[in-house]
Amino acid sequence: MARPLNVTEKLIESHLVDGELTAGEEIGIKIDQTLTQDATGTLVMLELEAMDLDNAKTDVSCQYVDHNLLQTDFKNPDDHLFLKSAADRFGIWYSRPGNGVSHPVHTEHFATPGKTLAGSDSHTPASGCMGMFALGAGGLDVAFAIAGEPMYLKMPKVLGVKLTGNLPDWVSAKDVVLEMLRRYDVKGARGFVIEYYGPGLDQLSTMDRHVIANMGTEMGATTTVFPSDNEVKRFLKEQHREEDWVELVADEGATYDKHEEIVLDEVEPLIALPSSPGNVVPVREVEGREIYQSYIGSSANPSYRDFWITSEIVKGRRISDEVSFDVNPTSRQIIENMVKNGVMLNLVQSGARIHQAGCNGCIGMGQAPASGRNSLRTVPRNFPDRSGTKEDSVYLCSPETATASALTGKITDPRDLEDLYDMSYPKFEQPEEVIINREMLLEPSSNGEKKEIVKGPNISTLPDFDELSDFNVPVLLKMGDNISTDEILRAGADVLPFRSNIPEISKFSFTVIDENFYDRAQEAKDSSGGHIVVAGENYAQGSSREHAAIAPRYLGQKAAIAKSYARIGWQNLINFGIAPLEFENPDDYDGIEQGDVLKTENIRQQLKNGKRVIVKNVTKGTEFNTVHTLSDRQLQALLNGGIINTFKKKKSA
């Protein structure tokens, strides 16, 4: 008799095409759906063009335009036209600018229980709320999934989180995931899928689960999974998609590799301090600090309920004169329901600033806070400079905490509103009828014609890269732990318009850490042929943007040497031919200084012979061992100089 399976194992087993369900071993799974957004999708479309793909091989693929909505010149609108034409060319749905953030829109209209999803956005696991196995990945991996290739990853362990009890008043789903971040920080769930179960699930709507699944990424988890139960059935019926529902729950007696339990009754309002999602404390510990901005919305709090609760708290009241109250609706459909039910009126009358449906301030595209002032946000991450303001001070919290603080002008525990304003906690109930809007989702043509792809002057071709070879180059940067992709290649209104122009976007590489990095990298490339970087634990955490690999590679980066890596960032380095080496002895990190020249001899043969590569510190006259954890498939891609070169070799053969 087969052993009982949890939901994660059922999803993987039903899609397994390569490998076995052994933790840590590489597996390949069939991908049913893909999600791309405009900050990463331009490269995906260029990659599909380079692959000469006829048509998407998935059940559903959708290209969203949600990140780069500011049209201050021709670059972003030109890319919107490019993406629309490319989506039609390759048989991909197109979500128009202003239709909303990819993750909630996908949940509303495409996410299906029992299916797999790969997205070129690190918060793609949000669709795990629907009983899906949803993976964030680099654009190249998603491009290959669109072409019908399996998605490869290391078989994860499963962290089972049992939810019991009932949420107190003024506490919501954001506080639940912040409680997880308080326990696990930004790297404690690496190598795990987080699977939630237990009677406490009855307290969480599908979109509440979306909040929790979205921010599992911030703990380093491979993805987050919820069962597909009667609540998911209710949600799909509300979205006029009841026929897509299938039940998917853990078998009786199913086990987990690691266990956790959250008693919902004990959860209190929590807040993540600058500048890390894992820096979580109770709101009580920091209440009273003055704020400049309170920001509602993003993929981490995207639901109608989140805007409704905000509007009920401010109804008949005015926000503080000292606060910019930014409300960022997450889909056109949600806006229509907000207007219909009076939510928008309450917000406007309170003094809120209403922005278009999209990522906006979450990705540094507008709504930047004032310098030296505190910003409370319901967004998923608060890495340095991500908001668009250098040396920013961004806190992460629930809509309840953000709204209470907007009223008082200082960080406020929302429970205090009962005394401050003689207010009872508003009890949310789902509307009897929900407006469904699919008009801005454009279905691709199905006549099989090869459509012309429209390219503006800012779109360049992908650069060619050489095969992996020995290096004798300087360490241009020595960094600490938890360096994020926002620090490697930042986002923002002045950077993201160059997402399809690698020579231009490379000028922003590592500028958050060193404003002179580009000039130093050019000098090293001319004198030594390139450079490497050294880092501590969990290097390249955060966003899945592959620009954080391809831009440094364009500037001559040969390798990174770190104590450990985040999953997606590690894979992106391999995809573009940068060797992701790890210190065999972590103490060797201390023996390297920025500026030291490091050298390898016969690196290709060393990699082929085993898991160890000897690196010589020419400056210090020492040497140390590094190791790698690449599969044979990844090793071949690295030796070829990246996955594109590997594809070209296979195609020519």
Secondary structure, DSSP 8 states (H G I E B T S, - for coil): ------HHHHHHHTTEEES-S-TTSEEEE---EEEEEHHHHHHHHHHHHHTT--S--SSEEEEE--S----SSSHHHHHHHHHHHHHHHHT-EEE-TTSB-HHHHHHHHT--TT-EEEESSTTGGGGGGGT-EEEE--HHHHHHHHTT--EEEE--EEEEEEEES---TT--HHHHHHHHHHHHTTTTTTTEEEEEESGGGGG--HHHHHHHHHHGGGGT-SEEE--B-HHHHHHHHHTT-GGG---B---TT---SEEEEEEGGG---EEE-TT-TT-EEEGGGTTT-B-SEEEEESTTS-SHHHHHHHHHHHTT----TT-EEEEE--BHHHHHHHHHTTHHHHHHHHT-EE--SSSGGGGTSS----TT-EEEE-SS---TTTTSSTT-EEEE--HHHHHHHHHHTB---GGGHHHHS----------SS-----TTEE----S---------TT-------------EEEEEEE--S--BHHHHB--STTTGGGTT-HHHHGGGBTTTT-TTHHHHHHHHHHHHS-EEEEE-SSBTBS---THHHHHHHHTTEEEEEES-B-HHHHHHHHHTT-EEEEESSGGGGGG--TT-EEE-SSHHHHHHH-SEEEEEETTTTEEEEEE----HHHHHHHHTTSHHHHHHHHHH-
